[in-house]
Amino acid sequence: MQTKELLNTILENIQTKVSPQVYDAYFASLHIVNIQDESIVLGCKNSFTKQVIETRYFQTLLYSVKKVTDEKIRHIELVVKSTNHTGTKAENLFTTAFNSFQKHTLQDITQKVLSTGLNPKYTFDTFVVGSGNQLAHAAAIAIVDNPGSAYNPFFIYGGVGLGKTHLMQAVGNAILIKNPNAKILYCSTESFLNEMIQSIMKKTSNTFREKYRALDVLLLDDIQFISQKEALQEEFFNTFNTLYQAGKQIILASDRPPSEISHLEERIRSRFEGGLVADIQKPNLETRIAIIQNKLKDRNEFLPEGIIYTIAELVDTNIRELEGALLKISIFAKTNGNVTVTDVRSLLGDKIFAVKKKINPLDIIKIVSEELNIEIKDIRSAKRNYDITYARQISMYLLKDVLKLPLVKIAKHVGRKDHTTVMHGISKIEKLLQSDPNTSRLIQQIKSKL
Protein backbone atom coordinates (compact mmCIF):
# COMPACT_ATOMS: atom_id res chain seq x y z
CA MET A 1 0.00 0.00 0.00
CA GLN A 2 1.40 3.43 -0.98
CA THR A 3 2.02 6.00 1.77
CA LYS A 4 -0.76 8.35 0.62
CA GLU A 5 -3.23 5.49 0.26
CA LEU A 6 -2.27 4.15 3.70
CA LEU A 7 -2.83 7.55 5.31
CA ASN A 8 -6.23 8.00 3.63
CA THR A 9 -7.36 4.53 4.76
CA ILE A 10 -6.28 5.23 8.36
CA LEU A 11 -8.09 8.57 8.36
CA GLU A 12 -11.23 7.02 6.88
CA ASN A 13 -11.21 4.46 9.69
CA ILE A 14 -10.81 7.19 12.31
CA GLN A 15 -13.76 9.11 10.81
CA THR A 16 -16.04 6.23 11.78
CA LYS A 17 -14.95 6.49 15.42
CA VAL A 18 -15.01 10.22 16.22
CA SER A 19 -17.37 13.13 15.58
CA PRO A 20 -16.87 15.28 12.44
CA GLN A 21 -15.85 18.21 14.65
CA VAL A 22 -13.14 16.19 16.41
CA TYR A 23 -11.89 14.75 13.12
CA ASP A 24 -11.61 18.17 11.44
CA ALA A 25 -9.93 19.75 14.46
CA TYR A 26 -7.30 17.11 15.20
CA PHE A 27 -7.00 14.36 12.59
CA ALA A 28 -7.61 15.90 9.15
CA SER A 29 -4.17 17.53 9.08
CA LEU A 30 -2.20 14.43 10.12
CA HIS A 31 0.46 13.28 7.68
CA ILE A 32 3.01 10.49 7.53
CA VAL A 33 6.58 11.58 8.30
CA ASN A 34 8.23 8.17 8.31
CA ILE A 35 7.49 4.43 8.35
CA GLN A 36 10.07 1.93 9.54
CA ASP A 37 9.60 -1.71 10.55
CA GLU A 38 6.68 -1.80 13.01
CA SER A 39 6.62 1.96 13.67
CA ILE A 40 5.03 4.98 12.05
CA VAL A 41 5.77 8.65 12.72
CA LEU A 42 2.85 11.01 12.16
CA GLY A 43 3.15 14.76 11.89
CA CYS A 44 0.77 17.15 13.69
CA LYS A 45 0.22 20.77 12.68
CA ASN A 46 0.99 22.15 16.18
CA SER A 47 1.72 21.19 19.79
CA PHE A 48 -1.88 21.58 20.85
CA THR A 49 -3.10 19.02 18.30
CA LYS A 50 -0.35 16.60 19.36
CA GLN A 51 -1.24 16.97 23.05
CA VAL A 52 -4.98 16.44 22.50
CA ILE A 53 -4.47 13.30 20.40
CA GLU A 54 -1.95 11.87 22.89
CA THR A 55 -4.13 12.48 25.94
CA ARG A 56 -7.62 11.79 24.56
CA TYR A 57 -7.55 9.95 21.26
CA PHE A 58 -4.29 8.01 21.13
CA GLN A 59 -5.93 4.61 21.53
CA THR A 60 -8.41 5.44 18.76
CA LEU A 61 -5.52 6.32 16.47
CA LEU A 62 -3.54 3.23 17.47
CA TYR A 63 -6.46 0.87 16.90
CA SER A 64 -7.10 2.36 13.45
CA VAL A 65 -3.44 2.04 12.42
CA LYS A 66 -3.27 -1.56 13.65
CA LYS A 67 -6.50 -2.50 11.91
CA VAL A 68 -5.58 -0.95 8.57
CA THR A 69 -2.10 -2.54 8.57
CA ASP A 70 -3.22 -5.91 9.96
CA GLU A 71 -1.06 -5.11 13.01
CA LYS A 72 2.10 -4.86 10.93
CA ILE A 73 2.47 -1.38 12.43
CA ARG A 74 2.20 -1.54 16.22
CA HIS A 75 3.86 1.68 17.41
CA ILE A 76 3.01 5.32 16.75
CA GLU A 77 5.03 8.44 17.43
CA LEU A 78 3.50 11.89 17.07
CA VAL A 79 5.71 14.86 16.23
CA VAL A 80 5.01 18.51 15.56
CA LYS A 81 5.77 18.90 11.87
CA SER A 82 3.70 21.00 9.52
CA THR A 83 3.30 20.25 5.83
CA ASN A 84 5.56 21.89 3.23
CA HIS A 85 4.39 25.50 3.49
CA THR A 86 6.22 27.66 6.03
CA GLY A 87 3.11 29.43 7.21
CA THR A 88 2.29 33.10 7.51
CA LYS A 89 4.06 35.43 9.89
CA ALA A 90 0.95 35.51 12.07
CA GLU A 91 0.78 31.70 12.16
CA ASN A 92 4.44 31.45 13.17
CA LEU A 93 4.03 34.06 15.90
CA PHE A 94 0.98 32.14 17.20
CA THR A 95 2.91 28.84 17.24
CA THR A 96 5.82 30.42 19.15
CA ALA A 97 3.46 31.99 21.69
CA PHE A 98 1.47 28.78 22.07
CA ASN A 99 4.57 26.63 22.61
CA SER A 100 5.78 29.02 25.32
CA PHE A 101 2.33 28.99 26.96
CA GLN A 102 2.12 25.20 26.74
CA LYS A 103 5.55 24.74 28.32
CA HIS A 104 4.50 26.68 31.42
CA THR A 105 1.07 25.02 31.51
CA LEU A 106 2.58 21.52 31.42
CA GLN A 107 5.02 22.48 34.18
CA ASP A 108 2.08 23.61 36.33
CA ILE A 109 0.21 20.37 35.59
CA THR A 110 3.29 18.30 36.51
CA GLN A 111 3.55 20.09 39.85
CA LYS A 112 -0.13 19.49 40.51
CA VAL A 113 0.16 15.80 39.57
CA LEU A 114 2.83 15.34 42.22
CA SER A 115 0.59 16.92 44.88
CA THR A 116 -2.28 14.54 44.12
CA GLY A 117 -0.39 11.31 44.82
CA LEU A 118 -0.44 10.46 41.11
CA ASN A 119 2.56 9.04 39.29
CA PRO A 120 3.03 11.03 36.02
CA LYS A 121 4.38 7.89 34.33
CA TYR A 122 1.04 6.08 34.71
CA THR A 123 -0.76 7.17 31.54
CA PHE A 124 -2.96 5.51 28.93
CA ASP A 125 -0.09 5.69 26.45
CA THR A 126 2.02 3.37 28.59
CA PHE A 127 -0.85 0.99 29.40
CA VAL A 128 -0.86 -2.04 27.11
CA VAL A 129 -4.38 -3.19 26.24
CA GLY A 130 -5.06 -6.91 25.85
CA SER A 131 -7.90 -9.40 26.13
CA GLY A 132 -7.55 -9.52 29.93
CA ASN A 133 -8.11 -5.79 30.52
CA GLN A 134 -10.17 -4.50 27.57
CA LEU A 135 -13.37 -3.86 29.54
CA ALA A 136 -11.59 -2.06 32.36
CA HIS A 137 -9.60 0.04 29.88
CA ALA A 138 -12.66 1.02 27.84
CA ALA A 139 -14.50 2.06 31.00
CA ALA A 140 -11.51 4.13 32.15
CA ILE A 141 -11.42 6.00 28.83
CA ALA A 142 -15.17 6.72 29.10
CA ILE A 143 -14.73 8.10 32.62
CA VAL A 144 -12.14 10.64 31.44
CA ASP A 145 -14.68 12.08 28.99
CA ASN A 146 -17.49 12.14 31.55
CA PRO A 147 -16.25 11.82 35.16
CA GLY A 148 -18.91 11.21 37.78
CA SER A 149 -21.48 10.03 35.25
CA ALA A 150 -20.10 7.33 32.96
CA TYR A 151 -19.35 4.61 35.53
CA ASN A 152 -19.59 5.60 39.17
CA PRO A 153 -18.22 4.03 41.24
CA PHE A 154 -15.71 2.17 39.08
CA PHE A 155 -14.41 -0.93 40.89
CA ILE A 156 -11.32 -2.65 39.40
CA TYR A 157 -10.08 -5.97 40.77
CA GLY A 158 -7.41 -8.52 39.92
CA GLY A 159 -4.23 -10.17 41.16
CA VAL A 160 -0.99 -8.49 42.17
CA GLY A 161 0.99 -6.68 39.48
CA LEU A 162 -1.65 -6.74 36.72
CA GLY A 163 -2.03 -2.98 36.19
CA LYS A 164 -4.90 -1.91 38.47
CA THR A 165 -2.94 0.99 39.96
CA HIS A 166 -1.61 2.02 36.56
CA LEU A 167 -5.10 2.17 35.05
CA MET A 168 -6.75 4.09 37.86
CA GLN A 169 -3.91 6.62 37.95
CA ALA A 170 -4.05 6.97 34.16
CA VAL A 171 -7.63 8.18 34.61
CA GLY A 172 -6.50 10.72 37.20
CA ASN A 173 -3.65 12.00 35.04
CA ALA A 174 -5.87 12.31 31.94
CA ILE A 175 -8.60 14.19 33.85
CA LEU A 176 -5.99 16.56 35.28
CA ILE A 177 -4.64 17.40 31.81
CA LYS A 178 -8.18 17.98 30.58
CA ASN A 179 -9.09 20.04 33.66
CA PRO A 180 -6.05 21.33 35.61
CA ASN A 181 -8.36 22.73 38.31
CA ALA A 182 -9.87 19.33 39.15
CA LYS A 183 -9.35 18.22 42.76
CA ILE A 184 -7.95 14.69 42.48
CA LEU A 185 -6.41 12.43 45.09
CA TYR A 186 -4.88 8.97 44.82
CA CYS A 187 -4.03 7.08 48.01
CA SER A 188 -4.04 3.60 49.49
CA THR A 189 -6.71 2.46 51.93
CA GLU A 190 -3.94 2.07 54.53
CA SER A 191 -3.01 5.76 54.10
CA PHE A 192 -6.67 6.73 54.41
CA LEU A 193 -6.90 4.71 57.65
CA ASN A 194 -3.68 6.16 59.11
CA GLU A 195 -4.77 9.69 58.28
CA MET A 196 -8.14 9.06 59.89
CA ILE A 197 -6.50 7.74 63.09
CA GLN A 198 -4.17 10.75 63.23
CA SER A 199 -7.10 13.12 62.81
CA ILE A 200 -8.90 11.48 65.74
CA MET A 201 -5.78 11.68 67.94
CA LYS A 202 -5.14 15.32 67.02
CA LYS A 203 -8.84 16.22 67.10
CA THR A 204 -8.78 17.38 63.48
CA SER A 205 -11.50 15.07 62.15
CA ASN A 206 -13.35 17.95 60.47
CA THR A 207 -10.25 18.92 58.49
CA PHE A 208 -9.77 15.29 57.45
CA ARG A 209 -13.37 15.03 56.26
CA GLU A 210 -13.27 18.34 54.41
CA LYS A 211 -10.14 17.21 52.53
CA TYR A 212 -11.71 14.04 51.17
CA ARG A 213 -15.28 15.24 50.71
CA ALA A 214 -14.25 18.27 48.64
CA LEU A 215 -12.61 16.11 45.96
CA ASP A 216 -13.74 15.83 42.35
CA VAL A 217 -12.06 12.44 41.90
CA LEU A 218 -11.11 9.95 44.63
CA LEU A 219 -8.83 7.06 43.65
CA LEU A 220 -8.57 4.57 46.51
CA ASP A 221 -6.27 1.56 46.15
CA ASP A 222 -6.28 -1.79 48.01
CA ILE A 223 -9.84 -1.27 49.23
CA GLN A 224 -9.92 -4.91 50.42
CA PHE A 225 -8.07 -3.72 53.55
CA ILE A 226 -11.27 -2.05 54.69
CA SER A 227 -12.31 -5.55 55.80
CA GLN A 228 -12.97 -5.99 59.57
CA LYS A 229 -12.33 -2.27 60.33
CA GLU A 230 -15.69 -0.96 61.53
CA ALA A 231 -14.66 2.65 62.22
CA LEU A 232 -12.91 2.88 58.85
CA GLN A 233 -15.95 1.47 57.07
CA GLU A 234 -18.21 4.02 58.77
CA GLU A 235 -15.96 6.95 57.79
CA PHE A 236 -15.52 5.68 54.26
CA PHE A 237 -19.25 5.09 53.82
CA ASN A 238 -20.03 8.71 54.72
CA THR A 239 -17.26 10.04 52.47
CA PHE A 240 -18.45 7.80 49.62
CA ASN A 241 -22.04 9.02 49.95
CA THR A 242 -21.03 12.69 50.04
CA LEU A 243 -18.95 12.38 46.86
CA TYR A 244 -21.44 10.15 45.05
CA GLN A 245 -24.41 12.41 45.74
CA ALA A 246 -22.40 15.40 44.52
CA GLY A 247 -21.68 13.60 41.23
CA LYS A 248 -17.97 13.19 41.93
CA GLN A 249 -16.00 10.27 40.50
CA ILE A 250 -14.92 7.37 42.73
CA ILE A 251 -12.51 4.68 41.51
CA LEU A 252 -11.57 1.74 43.73
CA ALA A 253 -9.04 -1.04 43.23
CA SER A 254 -8.92 -4.39 45.01
CA ASP A 255 -7.35 -7.83 44.72
CA ARG A 256 -10.82 -9.40 44.80
CA PRO A 257 -14.42 -8.50 43.78
CA PRO A 258 -16.79 -6.89 46.32
CA SER A 259 -18.61 -10.20 46.84
CA GLU A 260 -15.39 -11.80 48.15
CA ILE A 261 -14.29 -9.08 50.59
CA SER A 262 -15.01 -10.60 53.99
CA HIS A 263 -16.49 -8.74 56.96
CA LEU A 264 -17.70 -5.90 54.75
CA GLU A 265 -20.91 -4.07 55.65
CA GLU A 266 -23.67 -4.92 53.20
CA ARG A 267 -24.47 -1.25 52.60
CA ILE A 268 -20.87 -0.70 51.42
CA ARG A 269 -20.83 -3.87 49.33
CA SER A 270 -24.06 -2.67 47.73
CA ARG A 271 -22.45 0.71 46.88
CA PHE A 272 -19.45 -1.04 45.31
CA GLU A 273 -21.65 -3.26 43.16
CA GLY A 274 -23.91 -0.35 42.19
CA GLY A 275 -21.40 0.90 39.64
CA LEU A 276 -19.22 -0.98 37.17
CA VAL A 277 -17.18 -3.89 38.53
CA ALA A 278 -14.46 -4.94 36.08
CA ASP A 279 -11.64 -7.43 36.49
CA ILE A 280 -8.12 -7.40 35.10
CA GLN A 281 -6.77 -10.84 34.31
CA LYS A 282 -3.28 -12.15 33.67
CA PRO A 283 -1.95 -10.93 30.31
CA ASN A 284 -1.95 -13.56 27.56
CA LEU A 285 1.15 -14.30 25.49
CA GLU A 286 0.43 -11.66 22.84
CA THR A 287 -0.13 -8.98 25.49
CA ARG A 288 3.05 -9.97 27.34
CA ILE A 289 5.02 -9.59 24.12
CA ALA A 290 3.48 -6.13 23.57
CA ILE A 291 4.35 -5.13 27.16
CA ILE A 292 7.99 -6.12 26.63
CA GLN A 293 8.15 -4.24 23.32
CA ASN A 294 6.65 -1.18 24.99
CA LYS A 295 9.21 -1.29 27.82
CA LEU A 296 12.10 -1.67 25.38
CA LYS A 297 10.85 1.31 23.39
CA ASP A 298 10.65 3.44 26.56
CA ARG A 299 14.25 2.53 27.43
CA ASN A 300 15.44 2.89 23.83
CA GLU A 301 16.73 -0.69 23.95
CA PHE A 302 16.57 -3.58 21.51
CA LEU A 303 16.19 -7.35 21.90
CA PRO A 304 15.62 -9.85 19.06
CA GLU A 305 12.08 -11.14 18.54
CA GLY A 306 13.08 -14.66 19.60
CA ILE A 307 14.38 -13.37 22.93
CA ILE A 308 11.23 -11.30 23.52
CA TYR A 309 9.02 -14.30 22.75
CA THR A 310 10.98 -16.56 25.11
CA ILE A 311 10.74 -14.09 28.01
CA ALA A 312 6.99 -13.69 27.44
CA GLU A 313 6.56 -17.46 27.21
CA LEU A 314 8.43 -18.21 30.44
CA VAL A 315 7.01 -15.45 32.66
CA ASP A 316 3.22 -15.76 32.72
CA THR A 317 2.49 -14.56 36.25
CA ASN A 318 2.03 -10.79 36.19
CA ILE A 319 3.41 -7.59 34.67
CA ARG A 320 5.68 -6.84 37.62
CA GLU A 321 7.42 -10.20 37.29
CA LEU A 322 7.63 -9.70 33.54
CA GLU A 323 9.36 -6.33 33.96
CA GLY A 324 11.79 -7.84 36.47
CA ALA A 325 12.65 -10.65 34.07
CA LEU A 326 13.15 -8.20 31.20
CA LEU A 327 15.49 -6.10 33.32
CA LYS A 328 17.55 -9.17 34.19
CA ILE A 329 17.89 -10.19 30.53
CA SER A 330 18.70 -6.61 29.44
CA ILE A 331 21.51 -6.36 32.00
CA PHE A 332 22.86 -9.76 30.90
CA ALA A 333 22.78 -8.68 27.22
CA LYS A 334 24.62 -5.41 27.96
CA THR A 335 27.20 -7.14 30.14
CA ASN A 336 27.91 -9.97 27.70
CA GLY A 337 27.31 -8.14 24.45
CA ASN A 338 24.78 -10.76 23.38
CA VAL A 339 22.01 -13.00 24.70
CA THR A 340 20.65 -16.26 23.30
CA VAL A 341 17.39 -18.13 23.84
CA THR A 342 19.38 -20.72 25.80
CA ASP A 343 20.67 -17.93 28.08
CA VAL A 344 17.13 -16.69 28.68
CA ARG A 345 15.81 -20.15 29.49
CA SER A 346 18.72 -20.75 31.83
CA LEU A 347 18.46 -17.40 33.62
CA LEU A 348 14.67 -17.25 33.96
CA GLY A 349 14.15 -20.99 34.31
CA ASP A 350 16.50 -21.07 37.28
CA LYS A 351 14.80 -18.06 38.80
CA ILE A 352 11.30 -19.52 38.44
CA PHE A 353 12.48 -22.87 39.80
CA ALA A 354 14.14 -21.14 42.77
CA VAL A 355 10.93 -19.30 43.62
CA LYS A 356 8.93 -22.51 43.50
CA LYS A 357 11.54 -24.33 45.54
CA LYS A 358 11.08 -21.90 48.43
CA ILE A 359 7.38 -22.64 48.63
CA ASN A 360 6.46 -25.62 50.79
CA PRO A 361 3.14 -27.50 50.91
CA LEU A 362 2.11 -25.86 54.18
CA ASP A 363 2.47 -22.39 52.60
CA ILE A 364 -0.09 -23.33 49.98
CA ILE A 365 -2.53 -24.88 52.45
CA LYS A 366 -2.20 -21.84 54.77
CA ILE A 367 -3.10 -19.39 52.01
CA VAL A 368 -6.05 -21.53 50.88
CA SER A 369 -7.17 -21.61 54.51
CA GLU A 370 -6.98 -17.80 54.79
CA GLU A 371 -8.65 -17.09 51.45
CA LEU A 372 -11.59 -19.43 52.04
CA ASN A 373 -11.79 -18.96 55.81
CA ILE A 374 -11.47 -22.72 56.42
CA GLU A 375 -9.17 -23.95 59.18
CA ILE A 376 -6.17 -26.08 58.18
CA LYS A 377 -7.24 -28.86 60.52
CA ASP A 378 -10.59 -29.01 58.68
CA ILE A 379 -8.90 -29.17 55.27
CA ARG A 380 -6.93 -32.17 56.56
CA SER A 381 -9.92 -33.73 58.31
CA ALA A 382 -12.45 -36.30 57.10
CA LYS A 383 -15.22 -33.67 57.02
CA ARG A 384 -17.10 -33.52 53.72
CA ASN A 385 -19.02 -30.23 53.94
CA TYR A 386 -19.07 -28.45 50.57
CA ASP A 387 -16.89 -25.50 51.71
CA ILE A 388 -14.30 -27.77 53.33
CA THR A 389 -14.23 -30.19 50.37
CA TYR A 390 -13.78 -27.25 47.98
CA ALA A 391 -10.86 -25.85 50.01
CA ARG A 392 -9.29 -29.34 50.13
CA GLN A 393 -9.61 -29.76 46.35
CA ILE A 394 -8.13 -26.30 45.72
CA SER A 395 -5.18 -27.30 47.92
CA MET A 396 -4.75 -30.56 45.99
CA TYR A 397 -4.77 -28.74 42.66
CA LEU A 398 -2.19 -26.16 43.75
CA LEU A 399 0.11 -28.75 45.32
CA LYS A 400 0.15 -30.48 41.96
CA ASP A 401 0.24 -27.38 39.75
CA VAL A 402 2.78 -25.29 41.68
CA LEU A 403 5.02 -27.86 43.38
CA LYS A 404 4.53 -30.76 40.95
CA LEU A 405 4.15 -33.17 43.89
CA PRO A 406 3.25 -36.82 43.24
CA LEU A 407 -0.35 -37.75 44.05
CA VAL A 408 0.71 -39.96 46.96
CA LYS A 409 2.50 -37.04 48.67
CA ILE A 410 -0.41 -34.69 48.02
CA ALA A 411 -2.72 -37.20 49.70
CA LYS A 412 -0.57 -37.14 52.86
CA HIS A 413 -0.53 -33.32 53.00
CA VAL A 414 -4.34 -33.07 52.86
CA GLY A 415 -5.03 -36.01 55.18
CA ARG A 416 -6.18 -38.50 52.53
CA LYS A 417 -5.23 -42.17 52.52
CA ASP A 418 -5.99 -42.88 48.86
CA HIS A 419 -4.37 -41.00 45.98
CA THR A 420 -7.43 -41.67 43.77
CA THR A 421 -9.32 -39.14 45.91
CA VAL A 422 -6.61 -36.64 44.99
CA MET A 423 -7.00 -37.43 41.30
CA HIS A 424 -10.74 -36.81 41.55
CA GLY A 425 -10.23 -33.53 43.46
CA ILE A 426 -7.70 -32.16 40.96
CA SER A 427 -9.92 -33.15 38.04
CA LYS A 428 -12.87 -31.36 39.66
CA ILE A 429 -10.92 -28.08 39.95
CA GLU A 430 -9.58 -28.38 36.40
CA LYS A 431 -13.18 -28.59 35.12
CA LEU A 432 -14.24 -25.62 37.27
CA LEU A 433 -11.39 -23.55 35.85
CA GLN A 434 -13.00 -23.94 32.42
CA SER A 435 -16.47 -22.86 33.53
CA ASP A 436 -16.31 -20.94 36.82
CA PRO A 437 -14.60 -17.50 36.75
CA ASN A 438 -14.64 -17.29 40.57
CA THR A 439 -12.50 -20.43 40.87
CA SER A 440 -10.17 -19.09 38.18
CA ARG A 441 -9.74 -15.79 40.04
CA LEU A 442 -9.21 -17.60 43.36
CA ILE A 443 -6.40 -19.74 41.89
CA GLN A 444 -4.81 -16.67 40.34
CA GLN A 445 -5.10 -14.78 43.64
CA ILE A 446 -3.47 -17.56 45.65
CA LYS A 447 -0.65 -17.93 43.11
CA SER A 448 0.01 -14.18 43.32
CA LYS A 449 0.31 -14.41 47.10
CA LEU A 450 2.63 -17.39 46.81
N, C-alpha and C positions, 0 to 999 in steps of 0.2 A: 504493500500500500504506500503510495507517495505521501510525502510530508503534508502537503496541503489537503489531500483527501483524508488523511488520518485526523488532522485537526478538525476538519468539518464534521467528520463522523462523531468525534468526541463531543463537540459542541452541540450537535443535534441530540445526542443522548442526554446531555445535561439539561437541554431545554425541556425535556419531558419530566424533569425532577424538581425544577424551581419555577417560580413565577416569572412572567415576562419582564417585570420591573427589575427583579434580582439579576436575571440573565443579562439584560441590557447594561445594567450598572457595573457588573463585576466580571462577567464571562465573555461578552461579545468581543472584547479587545484582546483576549489572550492570544498568544502566538507561540509557536515552537521555536526555541532557541537552539536546542541540541537534543539528539537522541543517541544514547550509547548503552549497549548491552540491555540491562533491565531497567534503565533509568531514562527519564525524560525531564528536560528543563523547559519550563514555560515562562514566558515573559509577561509581566503585568505593566500596565501603563503608568502606575504610580504606587507609592508605598501604602497608601490607604487601601487600594484595591487588594494588594498583596496581603495586608493584615486581615481584612475582612474574610477573604477566602480561606486563609490559614486558620482563623479562629472559629468560623461558622460553617464553611462549606467545603472544607478540605476532604472530608470523607466522601461527599457527593462527587467531587472531582476525581478522587482516587478510584471509586467504584466504576465510574464511567470509563476511565482510562483502562482499567483492568478488563472490563467487559469488552470494549472495542478491540483490544489487542489480545484477547483470549489469555490474559494474565502473562503475556510475554513481557509487558512493562509493569513493574511492581512498585516502582519508587518514583516520586515526583518531587522536584525542587522548583520553587517559585522564586523568580528574581525580578527586580525592577528594571525593565528594559523596554523602552518604547520602540515603536516601529521606525522605519527609516527617517521620517521627517524629524527635524531638530526642534520643531515647536516654535511658537511665537515667543516674543520677549515676555509677554504677560504670563504665558503658560510656564515658562522657565522660572520666573520670579515666584509664581504660586508654588511650584514644586519645591523650590529652595525653602520657602517659608513653611510649607507643610512639613517637610522633613525635619526642620528645626523644631517645630511644634510637637511633632510626633516623638522625637527623641526625648524631650522633657516629659511628655505625657506617659511614655512607657517607663521612664525612670520612676515617676510618681506611682504608677501601677505596681511596679516591682516592690517598692517600699511598702505599699499597702498589702501586697500578697504576703510579705514576711510577717506583718502584724496580725494576720488572720489565722496563722498556724498552717497555711497552705504551703506546699512545696512547689515552686515555680516549674520544676521539671515534670511534674505530673500533669500532662496535657493530653488532649485527644490525639494529637499528632504522634505522640510516642506510645499510644495504646494500640496494641495489635488486636484486631478484631478477628475472631474465629467462630467456629460452630458452638463452642462452649460458652460464649459471652455475648452473642449477637443481640439477644433480647435486652439484656442489661444495658448494653451500649446504645441501642436505639432509644431506649427510654431516657438515658442520660442526655442524649442529644436533644430530645424533645423538651426536657426540663429547662435547658439553657434558653430555648426560644420562648418558654412560657413558665417561668418559675412560680411555684405556688398553686398552679392550676393543672398542669399536664398530668403529673403523677405525684400525689402527695398524701401520705408520706411515700418515699421510695425506699424500700427495704432490700438490700443486697446481701446475699449470703453465699458462702462457699468455703473451701478449705484454706489452709495457710498458704500465703504466697501466690495466690491466683489472680491478683489485680484488683481486689475490692477497694483498697485504699486509693490506688491510682485512679480508678474510675470516679470515685466520689469527689476526689480533689480536682480532677479534670473539670468536673461540673463547676466547682467553685471558682477555679481560675478563669474559665470561659465566661461565667456570669460577671466576674470582676472586670474583665476587659470590655465587655459589652456595657456595663454600668459601673464605672469606678467608684460611685458613691454608695454602692450596695454594702450593707453591713453583713459580713460573712464570717463565720467562725468554724474552724475544724478543730476537734479535740477528741481524745479517747474518753471512754466512759470512766476509766480510772481517774483521769484528770478532772473530769466533772465532779466525781465523788470527792476527791481530795480538796477541790476548791470549795465544795459545799461544806465539808467538815471544818475547814479553816474559817469560813464565814460564820459558822455557828460559834466557834471558839472565840472569834474576835468580835462577835455581835454585829456583823456586817451583812446579815442575810438579805436585807433589802437591796443593797448594792449588787450582791451576787445575782439576785433575781432580775434586777433591772438590766444587767449586762446580757443575760441570755434571752430575756423576753423582748428585747428591743431589736433582735436580729432580723435580717431579711432571709438569711439562709443559715440553717444549723446542720453541720455535718458531724455526726457522732459515730465514732468507730468502736468496734468491740462491744456492742450493746448487750451481748450475752452475759457480760459481767454485772448486769443489773440484777441477775438472779439472786434470790435470797436476801436482798438488801431492801428492807421495807421502807426505811426513811428515804433512800435514794429513789425508789420507785414512786413514792408520793411526790417528791420534788420534781422528778422528771415528768410525771403525769401532768402536773399543773403547768409546767413550762411548755410541754407539748401542746396542751389545749390552747394556751394563750397564743402561741405561734400559728397553730392550725386555723383557729377562728379568725385570725387577722390575715389569713391567706399567704402566710410565709412558708417557704419551702423547707422541708425536713427530709434529710437523707440519713439513713442508718445502715451500718454494716455489721455483720455478725458471721460467726463460723457455722451457724445453723439456722434453720427457718424459725419463725416465731412459735410454731406448734411444738418445737423440740426444746425450747428454752424452759428449763424447769423452774419451779417456784416463782412463776411470773404471774402477777395479778391479771385476772381475766380481762379487766377493763383496758389494761395496757396491751395485752395480746390482741384484743379486738381492734385497737387503734392501729397497731402494726399491720394487721391483715386487711385493714380498710383501704389501704393504698395499693401500690403495685409491689408484689414480692417476686423478686427475680434472682435466680441462682447463677453463679459463675462456676463452671466445671473445669476439670483439668484440660489444658490445651491438647488438641490432637496433634499428630505428627506434622501436618502441614502448618499448623499455627506455630508450633515450636520452631520450625525452620524459619518462618517469617520473623519470629521474635529474635532469633539469633542474627538474622540478616539486618534487622533494624538496629540491634546493639552494635554490630560491626560498623554500620554506616555512621552511627553517632560518634564512635571512637575513631573513625577514619582508618579502620583496619580491614584486612582482607584474609579470608580463609577459603580454600578450595571447596567446591560444592560437596565433594565426597566427605570432607571433614565435618562440614556443617550438618550433613545428613546423619552421620554417625553419632555426633553429640546429641542431636534431637532424638535419635532412636534410643540411645542408652538412658537418657535422663527424661523420664516421663512422669515425674512427681509434681513439681510446680515450677512457676517462673523463677522464683528465688534460687532454687537448686540449679535450674538451667543457666542462670546468669553466673552462678558460682563456678559451674563446670566450664563455661565458655571462658571465664577469666583464667582458669587454670590452664586450659589449652593454649590460650593466647600468650601467656607468660612462657609456656614451654616452647612455643613456636619462635618467639623472639629470642629466647636464650639459646636455642639450638639451631636457629636459622631455617628450620623446616619442621614439619610435623606430618606423620603418616597416620592412616586409619588404624594400623596396629598400635601406634603410640597412644591414640585416643582410647582405644579399647582397653589397653593396659592401664592407663592412668585413671580413667573413669570407672572401669570395671573393678579395679582394686578398691577405689573409693567407695563404690556402692556396696561391695562385699564387706568392707570394713564396717560400714554403718550397720549393715544387717547383722554382722557378727556380734556387735555390742548389745543387740536386743536379745533378751532371753524370754522364754515362754511366759514367765510370770508377768513381765512388762505388758505383754499383749493382753493377758487375762485381766490384769488390773485396770487397763484403760477401757476394756469392754465393760467391766464391772461399773466403772465410773460413768461411762456414757449412757448405759442402760439402767443405772441405779439398781443393779442386782448384785448381791454380795458374792464374793469369790467362793465362799463355802457352799453357796447354793448352786453356783455354776458347776462345782465339782460333786454335787450331791446326786442322789437318785431321783430328786423331785422332777416332775414332768409337766409343771404348769407351763402355759404357752410362753410367758415372758422369760422364764428361766431356760426353757428349751431353746428359745431363739438366741439368747445370750450365749448359751453353750455352743450352738451351731456356728455362730459368728466367730467365736474363739477358735473352734476347729478349723474353719476356713482360713483364718489369718495365720494360724500356726503352720498350716500347709503352704499358703501363698507367700508369706513373708520369710519364714525360716526354713521352708522346704523339709520339714520334719517327716519322718516315716509315720504311717498311720498308727502303728503300734505305740510309738512314743507319744503321739497326740492323744491317744486313748488314755494313757497314764496321766497326762497333765490335766485332763478334764474329768478324771474319775470314772472312766469307762473301762470295762473289762474286755470288751470285744471291739476289734478294729472295724468290723462291718458297720457298727453304729456310727463310727466316724465317717466312713465312706458315704453313708446315707445323709449325715448332717452337712457335709461339704457339698454334696450334690444338691441338696435343698437350697443352700445359699447361692450356688452358681445359677440355679434357675431363677431365684428371686432377683439376682443382679440383672437379668434380662428383662424383667417385667415390673420391678418395684423400684422407683426412683429413690424412695426413702432408704432402702437397704443399700443402694449404690452410694448415696451421700454419706451414710453411716460408715461404710468401709473406707471411703475416701478420707473422712474426718479422722478416723482412728489411725490410718496410715500416716496422715500429716502429723499427728501427735507423736507417733513413734519416731 
